[in-house]
Every structure is written in C-alpha cells, then in structure tokens.
Amino acid sequence: MPQTREEKLAKLKEWRLKNKEHRAKYKRDNRERENEMRRKLRASRKDEEYKKNHEYYLVNKERICQRTTDYLKTDIGIKNRTIRGWKKCGIIDGDFESVYEYYLSESECPICNHDFSKYNKVLDHDHETGEIRMVLCQMCNLREFQNLSL
C-alpha cells in the first residue's frame, strides 16, 4: 500500500532521530571525501552554467542592456545605485533607508546655500570612521576635504 507524503516524512524523521549518532559519525569520517565531491560537482556545474549564461547573454545582449538601463532610471534603481556607491566609498551605517530619506529631504547646501539642482548633491562623511556628517554640494564637499587634508 503506497504511503502518503506525510507518512514518508514522519518515517524519515523517526529514522533520523534513531540514527543521529551514526549519521554524525559518518559525516565526521567522510567529511573530506564529501567536500571533494561537492567541489568537483560545483566546478563542473560552474563551467556549464557559465557557458549557458554567456550564450544567453550574447543572444539577448541588447534586451538585457535596455532592461538594465530602464531599471537604473527608476526610483528604486537610483536608490540602490546611490546606496551601493556609498557602501563602496566606505560609509558605514546600519540603516541606509533612513540615510537615503535624509539625503532626499535636503534641498540646499548648508554651507553655500545653493540649490542642489545647480550642483551635484553628495553625502559628506569621515573617510577614516565612515561616519556621516551632512549632505553638501560637490563644490563645498571638495573644499571641506581640502581643508581637512591640510
């Protein structure tokens, strides 16, 4: 009589509980062999996957590039690209969502009072600690950096 899925799972769970020590010993004794088999399998799959993905990319290159360009023009694309740039620059903050909201809410430079539509808006931060200072225009940020460097 065929078992239902639930019955098979219950039987498997019972077997695992009964053979817990045996399974742990087998894992310890065969760890290197298992890891080597996994590495070989991963390497073979990686080659196949790379070829498959590369072929797909070559066939669909224009469509993929267009989709990426369109995504980077959306609000979420702009947000993700901005936050990724901050992370690459070494800005450390646990809550990038609130930092991004603060960044968007600023409309003029606190130093020169220029509207951000005139100059690029940048997030000023300490390069040693990654701590955020304020949102400045690009020109004031460069001046601040030069003053700190001297």
N, CA, C and O atoms as a DFTB+ gen file, in Angstrom:
600 C
 N C O
     1  1       0.833      -1.175       0.000
     2  2       0.000       0.000       0.000
     3  2       0.888       1.253       0.000
     4  3       1.751       1.383       0.868
     5  1       0.698       2.174      -0.950
     6  2       1.539       3.369      -1.035
     7  2       1.334       4.289       0.168
     8  3       0.230       4.449       0.688
     9  1       2.461       4.887       0.583
    10  2       2.413       5.807       1.715
    11  2       2.118       7.224       1.223
    12  3       2.457       7.593       0.098
    13  1       1.489       7.994       2.081
    14  2       1.268       9.403       1.748
    15  2       2.555      10.171       2.037
    16  3       3.464       9.659       2.690
    17  1       2.618      11.368       1.555
    18  2       3.808      12.206       1.755
    19  2       4.071      12.432       3.242
    20  3       5.219      12.387       3.686
    21  1       3.012      12.674       4.010
    22  2       3.137      12.912       5.438
    23  2       3.689      11.692       6.155
    24  3       4.511      11.820       7.062
    25  1       3.234      10.495       5.748
    26  2       3.722       9.260       6.364
    27  2       5.198       9.046       6.057
    28  3       5.966       8.629       6.924
    29  1       5.590       9.335       4.817
    30  2       7.007       9.198       4.444
    31  2       7.875      10.159       5.247
    32  3       8.941       9.778       5.730
    33  1       7.421      11.414       5.392
    34  2       8.180      12.408       6.153
    35  2       8.287      12.012       7.623
    36  3       9.342      12.181       8.235
    37  1       7.208      11.491       8.189
    38  2       7.219      11.062       9.593
    39  2       8.203       9.909       9.782
    40  3       8.947       9.886      10.761
    41  1       8.211       8.957       8.855
    42  2       9.112       7.815       8.926
    43  2      10.568       8.273       8.808
    44  3      11.438       7.790       9.533
    45  1      10.825       9.207       7.889
    46  2      12.165       9.740       7.705
    47  2      12.635      10.465       8.957
    48  3      13.786      10.313       9.364
    49  1      11.759      11.249       9.570
    50  2      12.104      11.982      10.789
    51  2      12.441      11.000      11.916
    52  3      13.405      11.200      12.655
    53  1      11.645       9.949      12.038
    54  2      11.876       8.926      13.062
    55  2      13.223       8.237      12.839
    56  3      13.973       8.018      13.790
    57  1      13.529       7.897      11.583
    58  2      14.805       7.250      11.266
    59  2      15.979       8.161      11.604
    60  3      16.980       7.703      12.153
    61  1      15.863       9.461      11.277
    62  2      16.931      10.418      11.573
    63  2      17.180      10.522      13.076
    64  3      18.328      10.585      13.516
    65  1      16.106      10.540      13.859
    66  2      16.262      10.611      15.312
    67  2      16.939       9.365      15.865
    68  3      17.803       9.466      16.735
    69  1      16.553       8.180      15.367
    70  2      17.131       6.922      15.839
    71  2      18.606       6.804      15.444
    72  3      19.405       6.241      16.192
    73  1      18.965       7.331      14.275
    74  2      20.323       7.153      13.756
    75  2      21.164       8.425      13.820
    76  3      22.068       8.614      13.006
    77  1      20.874       9.277      14.764
    78  2      21.548      10.563      14.873
    79  2      23.061      10.394      15.071
    80  3      23.855      11.043      14.390
    81  1      23.450       9.530      15.994
    82  2      24.876       9.312      16.261
    83  2      25.581       8.697      15.058
    84  3      26.688       9.105      14.707
    85  1      24.949       7.727      14.436
    86  2      25.534       7.085      13.259
    87  2      25.754       8.097      12.137
    88  3      26.797       8.088      11.483
    89  1      24.767       8.972      11.915
    90  2      24.883       9.985      10.862
    91  2      26.006      10.968      11.165
    92  3      26.758      11.350      10.268
    93  1      26.125      11.384      12.439
    94  2      27.187      12.324      12.832
    95  2      28.558      11.689      12.634
    96  3      29.475      12.344      12.141
    97  1      28.710      10.417      13.014
    98  2      29.987       9.712      12.840
    99  2      30.332       9.588      11.355
   100  3      31.480       9.799      10.964
   101  1      29.347       9.250      10.535
   102  2      29.579       9.134       9.096
   103  2      30.047      10.470       8.516
   104  3      30.977      10.513       7.710
   105  1      29.392      11.566       8.933
   106  2      29.788      12.896       8.443
   107  2      31.221      13.219       8.830
   108  3      31.991      13.713       8.006
   109  1      31.592      12.940      10.101
   110  2      32.959      13.216      10.555
   111  2      33.975      12.389       9.767
   112  3      35.000      12.914       9.329
   113  1      33.693      11.102       9.587
   114  2      34.636      10.199       8.927
   115  2      34.787      10.487       7.438
   116  3      35.845      10.229       6.865
   117  1      33.758      11.009       6.813
   118  2      33.766      11.189       5.358
   119  2      33.733      12.648       4.916
   120  3      33.404      12.943       3.767
   121  1      34.068      13.549       5.813
   122  2      33.972      14.987       5.524
   123  2      34.809      15.379       4.308
   124  3      34.312      16.047       3.400
   125  1      36.073      14.968       4.288
   126  2      36.956      15.369       3.179
   127  2      36.463      14.804       1.850
   128  3      36.442      15.513       0.844
   129  1      36.071      13.544       1.839
   130  2      35.585      12.923       0.615
   131  2      34.325      13.630       0.108
   132  3      34.187      13.889      -1.087
   133  1      33.415      13.935       1.023
   134  2      32.182      14.644       0.652
   135  2      32.483      16.040       0.112
   136  3      31.911      16.460      -0.895
   137  1      33.384      16.756       0.788
   138  2      33.751      18.103       0.336
   139  2      34.395      18.068      -1.048
   140  3      34.110      18.920      -1.889
   141  1      35.254      17.091      -1.283
   142  2      35.905      16.976      -2.593
   143  2      34.875      16.684      -3.689
   144  3      34.956      17.237      -4.786
   145  1      33.921      15.823      -3.391
   146  2      32.870      15.524      -4.370
   147  2      32.039      16.780      -4.664
   148  3      31.694      17.047      -5.815
   149  1      31.720      17.549      -3.611
   150  2      30.970      18.785      -3.810
   151  2      31.739      19.786      -4.657
   152  3      31.170      20.429      -5.539
   153  1      33.053      19.918      -4.385
   154  2      33.884      20.854      -5.159
   155  2      33.900      20.484      -6.640
   156  3      33.758      21.348      -7.506
   157  1      34.075      19.194      -6.922
   158  2      34.105      18.740      -8.323
   159  2      32.764      18.999      -9.008
   160  3      32.716      19.469     -10.144
   161  1      31.685      18.690      -8.308
   162  2      30.356      18.900      -8.874
   163  2      30.116      20.386      -9.127
   164  3      29.601      20.767     -10.179
   165  1      30.493      21.230      -8.152
   166  2      30.318      22.669      -8.295
   167  2      31.129      23.209      -9.477
   168  3      30.642      24.041     -10.243
   169  1      32.368      22.730      -9.618
   170  2      33.229      23.196     -10.714
   171  2      32.648      22.792     -12.063
   172  3      32.656      23.589     -13.002
   173  1      32.148      21.573     -12.170
   174  2      31.585      21.132     -13.454
   175  2      30.317      21.921     -13.779
   176  3      30.085      22.299     -14.927
   177  1      29.506      22.163     -12.757
   178  2      28.287      22.935     -12.984
   179  2      28.602      24.382     -13.340
   180  3      27.916      25.002     -14.153
   181  1      29.664      24.912     -12.709
   182  2      30.038      26.302     -12.951
   183  2      30.411      26.497     -14.419
   184  3      29.991      27.474     -15.038
   185  1      31.201      25.570     -14.985
   186  2      31.579      25.665     -16.391
   187  2      30.341      25.606     -17.288
   188  3      30.189      26.410     -18.208
   189  1      29.470      24.654     -17.011
   190  2      28.253      24.511     -17.810
   191  2      27.366      25.749     -17.672
   192  3      26.836      26.263     -18.658
   193  1      27.216      26.216     -16.431
   194  2      26.376      27.389     -16.190
   195  2      26.940      28.618     -16.879
   196  3      26.200      29.401     -17.475
   197  1      28.268      28.784     -16.796
   198  2      28.895      29.946     -17.429
   199  2      28.635      29.934     -18.928
   200  3      28.254      30.951     -19.506
   201  1      28.840      28.789     -19.549
   202  2      28.615      28.695     -20.999
   203  2      27.164      29.004     -21.344
   204  3      26.874      29.746     -22.283
   205  1      26.263      28.417     -20.563
   206  2      24.834      28.625     -20.809
   207  2      24.467      30.102     -20.621
   208  3      23.769      30.681     -21.453
   209  1      24.941      30.709     -19.522
   210  2      24.628      32.109     -19.263
   211  2      25.258      33.033     -20.294
   212  3      24.641      34.011     -20.714
   213  1      26.484      32.727     -20.703
   214  2      27.167      33.563     -21.681
   215  2      26.461      33.497     -23.047
   216  3      26.312      34.513     -23.726
   217  1      26.039      32.311     -23.429
   218  2      25.298      32.165     -24.687
   219  2      23.995      32.962     -24.639
   220  3      23.640      33.656     -25.591
   221  1      23.289      32.848     -23.511
   222  2      22.041      33.589     -23.340
   223  2      22.314      35.091     -23.436
   224  3      21.565      35.822     -24.083
   225  1      23.394      35.549     -22.787
   226  2      23.729      36.976     -22.814
   227  2      24.028      37.429     -24.240
   228  3      23.562      38.489     -24.659
   229  1      24.790      36.650     -24.981
   230  2      25.134      37.048     -26.348
   231  2      23.896      37.146     -27.225
   232  3      23.790      38.056     -28.048
   233  1      22.971      36.232     -27.061
   234  2      21.754      36.233     -27.862
   235  2      20.845      37.402     -27.470
   236  3      20.198      38.002     -28.329
   237  1      20.796      37.724     -26.172
   238  2      19.856      38.726     -25.667
   239  2      20.530      39.998     -25.166
   240  3      19.954      40.705     -24.339
   241  1      21.724      40.307     -25.639
   242  2      22.524      41.412     -25.118
   243  2      21.784      42.749     -25.160
   244  3      21.760      43.470     -24.163
   245  1      21.194      43.079     -26.277
   246  2      20.506      44.371     -26.411
   247  2      19.343      44.492     -25.424
   248  3      19.159      45.526     -24.782
   249  1      18.569      43.417     -25.318
   250  2      17.413      43.421     -24.422
   251  2      17.852      43.544     -22.963
   252  3      17.233      44.271     -22.185
   253  1      18.919      42.834     -22.592
   254  2      19.429      42.875     -21.219
   255  2      19.951      44.268     -20.898
   256  3      19.659      44.809     -19.831
   257  1      20.716      44.848     -21.804
   258  2      21.261      46.192     -21.593
   259  2      20.140      47.224     -21.473
   260  3      20.204      48.120     -20.631
   261  1      19.130      47.101     -22.302
   262  2      17.998      48.030     -22.252
   263  2      17.236      47.902     -20.940
   264  3      16.842      48.900     -20.337
   265  1      17.033      46.651     -20.504
   266  2      16.325      46.414     -19.241
   267  2      17.107      47.011     -18.069
   268  3      16.521      47.607     -17.165
   269  1      18.435      46.848     -18.090
   270  2      19.280      47.418     -17.034
   271  2      19.221      48.932     -17.055
   272  3      19.096      49.564     -16.006
   273  1      19.309      49.519     -18.232
   274  2      19.237      50.979     -18.363
   275  2      17.900      51.498     -17.860
   276  3      17.853      52.494     -17.137
   277  1      16.817      50.835     -18.234
   278  2      15.482      51.243     -17.785
   279  2      15.361      51.136     -16.267
   280  3      14.785      52.015     -15.625
   281  1      15.905      50.057     -15.691
   282  2      15.836      49.869     -14.248
   283  2      16.590      50.982     -13.525
   284  3      16.104      51.505     -12.522
   285  1      17.762      51.348     -14.018
   286  2      18.575      52.367     -13.354
   287  2      17.941      53.754     -13.423
   288  3      18.370      54.658     -12.706
   289  1      16.937      53.937     -14.263
   290  2      16.222      55.211     -14.338
   291  2      15.031      55.264     -13.387
   292  3      14.475      56.336     -13.151
   293  1      14.632      54.108     -12.837
   294  2      13.503      54.085     -11.908
   295  2      13.962      54.582     -10.541
   296  3      15.159      54.630     -10.261
   297  1      13.000      54.952      -9.688
   298  2      13.330      55.432      -8.341
   299  2      14.098      54.391      -7.539
   300  3      15.077      54.717      -6.869
   301  1      13.658      53.147      -7.607
   302  2      14.332      52.086      -6.839
   303  2      15.734      51.823      -7.395
   304  3      16.660      51.535      -6.637
   305  1      15.887      51.922      -8.714
   306  2      17.203      51.742      -9.323
   307  2      18.169      52.845      -8.911
   308  3      19.331      52.580      -8.604
   309  1      17.685      54.079      -8.906
   310  2      18.513      55.216      -8.481
   311  2      18.900      55.048      -7.015
   312  3      20.053      55.264      -6.641
   313  1      17.936      54.665      -6.195
   314  2      18.187      54.473      -4.764
   315  2      19.239      53.387      -4.541
   316  3      20.192      53.601      -3.792
   317  1      19.083      52.237      -5.173
   318  2      20.023      51.134      -4.990
   319  2      21.416      51.490      -5.491
   320  3      22.409      51.130      -4.859
   321  1      21.502      52.192      -6.617
   322  2      22.806      52.592      -7.147
   323  2      23.479      53.591      -6.199
   324  3      24.688      53.517      -5.979
   325  1      22.701      54.524      -5.637
   326  2      23.238      55.514      -4.703
   327  2      23.770      54.835      -3.443
   328  3      24.888      55.116      -3.011
   329  1      22.986      53.956      -2.862
   330  2      23.394      53.265      -1.635
   331  2      24.605      52.377      -1.904
   332  3      25.505      52.301      -1.068
   333  1      24.645      51.705      -3.053
   334  2      25.798      50.871      -3.400
   335  2      27.057      51.725      -3.505
   336  3      28.133      51.298      -3.086
   337  1      26.928      52.930      -4.062
   338  2      28.066      53.845      -4.153
   339  2      28.547      54.278      -2.782
   340  3      29.752      54.368      -2.548
   341  1      27.622      54.548      -1.874
   342  2      28.006      54.923      -0.513
   343  2      28.775      53.793       0.159
   344  3      29.789      54.028       0.816
   345  1      28.291      52.573      -0.008
   346  2      28.959      51.427       0.613
   347  2      30.373      51.258       0.053
   348  3      31.303      50.945       0.797
   349  1      30.533      51.463      -1.256
   350  2      31.863      51.352      -1.865
   351  2      32.810      52.428      -1.344
   352  3      34.014      52.198      -1.233
   353  1      32.267      53.603      -1.024
   354  2      33.079      54.709      -0.501
   355  2      33.444      54.514       0.960
   356  3      34.255      55.268       1.499
   357  1      32.866      53.526       1.604
   358  2      33.207      53.249       2.995
   359  2      32.266      53.839       4.013
   360  3      32.586      53.874       5.201
   361  1      31.109      54.306       3.576
   362  2      30.132      54.840       4.525
   363  2      29.515      53.669       5.273
   364  3      29.005      52.722       4.674
   365  1      29.575      53.758       6.597
   366  2      29.078      52.669       7.433
   367  2      27.847      53.172       8.176
   368  3      27.916      54.131       8.945
   369  1      26.740      52.519       7.937
   370  2      25.517      52.867       8.648
   371  2      24.605      51.655       8.599
   372  3      24.496      50.993       7.566
   373  1      23.960      51.369       9.695
   374  2      23.089      50.208       9.739
   375  2      21.783      50.413       9.002
   376  3      21.184      49.452       8.519
   377  1      21.334      51.656       8.909
   378  2      20.024      51.934       8.331
   379  2      20.162      52.866       7.131
   380  3      19.974      54.076       7.250
   381  1      20.492      52.293       5.979
   382  2      20.670      53.106       4.780
   383  2      19.346      53.683       4.275
   384  3      19.341      54.672       3.542
   385  1      18.234      53.074       4.658
   386  2      16.921      53.590       4.252
   387  2      16.708      54.990       4.814
   388  3      16.316      55.903       4.089
   389  1      16.971      55.156       6.123
   390  2      16.762      56.467       6.733
   391  2      17.794      57.477       6.239
   392  3      17.486      58.661       6.107
   393  1      19.009      57.023       5.969
   394  2      20.042      57.918       5.425
   395  2      19.614      58.401       4.047
   396  3      19.784      59.575       3.717
   397  1      19.060      57.499       3.242
   398  2      18.611      57.876       1.904
   399  2      17.455      58.873       1.979
   400  3      17.397      59.818       1.194
   401  1      16.532      58.661       2.929
   402  2      15.420      59.605       3.121
   403  2      15.956      60.981       3.518
   404  3      15.482      62.003       3.021
   405  1      16.947      61.005       4.415
   406  2      17.575      62.268       4.828
   407  2      18.240      62.926       3.619
   408  3      18.117      64.133       3.412
   409  1      18.937      62.128       2.834
   410  2      19.635      62.615       1.638
   411  2      18.641      63.261       0.667
   412  3      18.918      64.325       0.113
   413  1      17.495      62.627       0.464
   414  2      16.477      63.169      -0.458
   415  2      15.812      64.428       0.101
   416  3      15.431      65.324      -0.652
   417  1      15.677      64.487       1.420
   418  2      14.955      65.618       2.014
   419  2      15.747      66.923       1.966
   420  3      15.158      68.002       2.030
   421  1      17.061      66.840       1.855
   422  2      17.878      68.051       1.803
   423  2      17.741      68.713       0.431
   424  3      17.881      68.051      -0.597
   425  1      17.465      70.020       0.417
   426  2      17.238      70.707      -0.858
   427  2      18.295      71.748      -1.186
   428  3      18.428      72.161      -2.338
   429  1      19.058      72.178      -0.166
   430  2      20.122      73.134      -0.454
   431  2      21.328      72.870       0.442
   432  3      21.207      72.280       1.516
   433  1      22.473      73.311      -0.014
   434  2      23.736      73.109       0.700
   435  2      23.756      73.988       1.957
   436  3      23.503      75.189       1.864
   437  1      24.050      73.415       3.125
   438  2      24.055      74.214       4.345
   439  2      25.234      75.207       4.423
   440  3      25.195      76.133       5.233
   441  1      26.258      75.031       3.612
   442  2      27.422      75.921       3.654
   443  2      27.237      77.111       2.718
   444  3      27.352      78.259       3.146
   445  1      26.949      76.845       1.438
   446  2      26.849      77.937       0.456
   447  2      25.408      78.319       0.125
   448  3      25.185      79.294      -0.591
   449  1      24.431      77.575       0.629
   450  2      23.005      77.810       0.406
   451  2      22.575      77.724      -1.057
   452  3      21.515      78.237      -1.416
   453  1      23.382      77.082      -1.905
   454  2      22.978      76.862      -3.290
   455  2      21.981      75.722      -3.350
   456  3      22.051      74.763      -2.581
   457  1      21.053      75.850      -4.282
   458  2      20.077      74.805      -4.518
   459  2      20.800      73.601      -5.140
   460  3      21.688      73.781      -5.974
   461  1      20.432      72.392      -4.746
   462  2      21.104      71.200      -5.252
   463  2      20.825      70.939      -6.726
   464  3      21.479      70.090      -7.332
   465  1      19.881      71.640      -7.309
   466  2      19.641      71.459      -8.739
   467  2      20.809      72.046      -9.544
   468  3      21.035      71.652     -10.688
   469  1      21.548      72.986      -8.944
   470  2      22.664      73.636      -9.612
   471  2      23.932      72.769      -9.559
   472  3      24.637      72.642     -10.560
   473  1      24.219      72.177      -8.400
   474  2      25.407      71.345      -8.197
   475  2      24.986      69.950      -7.761
   476  3      23.889      69.753      -7.238
   477  1      25.860      68.999      -7.979
   478  2      25.570      67.637      -7.548
   479  2      25.519      67.551      -6.031
   480  3      26.318      68.179      -5.336
   481  1      24.584      66.776      -5.529
   482  2      24.414      66.549      -4.098
   483  2      25.295      65.361      -3.709
   484  3      25.279      64.330      -4.383
   485  1      26.070      65.502      -2.614
   486  2      26.907      64.400      -2.138
   487  2      26.721      64.227      -0.631
   488  3      26.350      65.168       0.072
   489  1      26.979      63.030      -0.153
   490  2      26.881      62.721       1.268
   491  2      28.286      62.825       1.853
   492  3      29.136      61.972       1.596
   493  1      28.526      63.868       2.636
   494  2      29.842      64.090       3.238
   495  2      30.018      63.128       4.408
   496  3      29.113      62.963       5.226
   497  1      31.190      62.493       4.485
   498  2      31.449      61.538       5.553
   499  2      32.924      61.534       5.915
   500  3      33.766      61.979       5.134
   501  1      33.233      61.030       7.103
   502  2      34.602      60.888       7.568
   503  2      35.188      59.644       6.897
   504  3      34.630      58.554       7.019
   505  1      36.296      59.802       6.200
   506  2      36.868      58.689       5.451
   507  2      37.548      57.662       6.354
   508  3      37.759      56.524       5.936
   509  1      37.888      58.036       7.563
   510  2      38.515      57.085       8.474
   511  2      37.495      56.244       9.219
   512  3      37.662      55.032       9.354
   513  1      36.437      56.887       9.703
   514  2      35.440      56.159      10.504
   515  2      34.214      55.749       9.712
   516  3      33.486      54.847      10.125
   517  1      33.968      56.405       8.563
   518  2      32.771      56.116       7.770
   519  2      31.541      56.831       8.301
   520  3      30.439      56.615       7.797
   521  1      31.709      57.672       9.302
   522  2      30.589      58.384       9.917
   523  2      30.078      59.489       8.990
   524  3      30.864      60.219       8.385
   525  1      28.758      59.601       8.888
   526  2      28.124      60.585       8.010
   527  2      28.105      61.937       8.718
   528  3      27.772      62.030       9.899
   529  1      28.471      62.991       7.970
   530  2      28.430      64.338       8.538
   531  2      27.164      65.058       8.096
   532  3      26.300      65.367       8.917
   533  1      27.053      65.330       6.773
   534  2      25.899      66.074       6.251
   535  2      25.847      65.936       4.737
   536  3      26.750      65.368       4.122
   537  1      24.790      66.456       4.149
   538  2      24.642      66.485       2.695
   539  2      25.141      67.848       2.216
   540  3      24.672      68.889       2.675
   541  1      26.098      67.825       1.286
   542  2      26.680      69.055       0.751
   543  2      26.615      69.045      -0.763
   544  3      26.354      68.018      -1.389
   545  1      26.864      70.243      -1.350
   546  2      27.044      70.268      -2.803
   547  2      28.474      69.777      -3.077
   548  3      29.322      69.788      -2.185
   549  1      28.722      69.359      -4.286
   550  2      30.012      68.780      -4.625
   551  2      31.159      69.766      -4.409
   552  3      32.236      69.372      -3.961
   553  1      30.940      71.034      -4.720
   554  2      31.996      72.040      -4.566
   555  2      32.365      72.225      -3.090
   556  3      33.548      72.251      -2.752
   557  1      31.377      72.351      -2.220
   558  2      31.654      72.524      -0.788
   559  2      32.299      71.270      -0.198
   560  3      33.154      71.367       0.683
   561  1      31.899      70.112      -0.674
   562  2      32.486      68.870      -0.197
   563  2      33.974      68.824      -0.541
   564  3      34.794      68.413       0.280
   565  1      34.318      69.249      -1.766
   566  2      35.735      69.286      -2.159
   567  2      36.504      70.289      -1.315
   568  3      37.627      70.008      -0.897
   569  1      35.921      71.455      -1.057
   570  2      36.581      72.466      -0.213
   571  2      36.781      71.916       1.210
   572  3      37.852      72.080       1.795
   573  1      35.772      71.279       1.747
   574  2      35.882      70.712       3.097
   575  2      36.990      69.662       3.144
   576  3      37.770      69.612       4.095
   577  1      37.051      68.826       2.109
   578  2      38.066      67.774       2.053
   579  2      39.460      68.383       1.993
   580  3      40.374      67.906       2.666
   581  1      39.631      69.434       1.191
   582  2      40.935      70.105       1.083
   583  2      41.301      70.772       2.397
   584  3      42.469      70.741       2.784
   585  1      40.357      71.367       3.090
   586  2      40.639      71.993       4.384
   587  2      41.051      70.952       5.432
   588  3      41.942      71.200       6.243
   589  1      40.392      69.779       5.408
   590  2      40.720      68.738       6.358
   591  2      42.077      68.100       6.049
   592  3      42.772      67.645       6.957
   593  1      42.449      68.067       4.776
   594  2      43.702      67.438       4.372
   595  2      44.914      68.259       4.770
   596  3      45.988      67.707       5.014
   597  1      44.750      69.590       4.839
   598  2      45.885      70.457       5.138
   599  2      46.284      70.412       6.554
   600  3      47.228      71.094       6.951
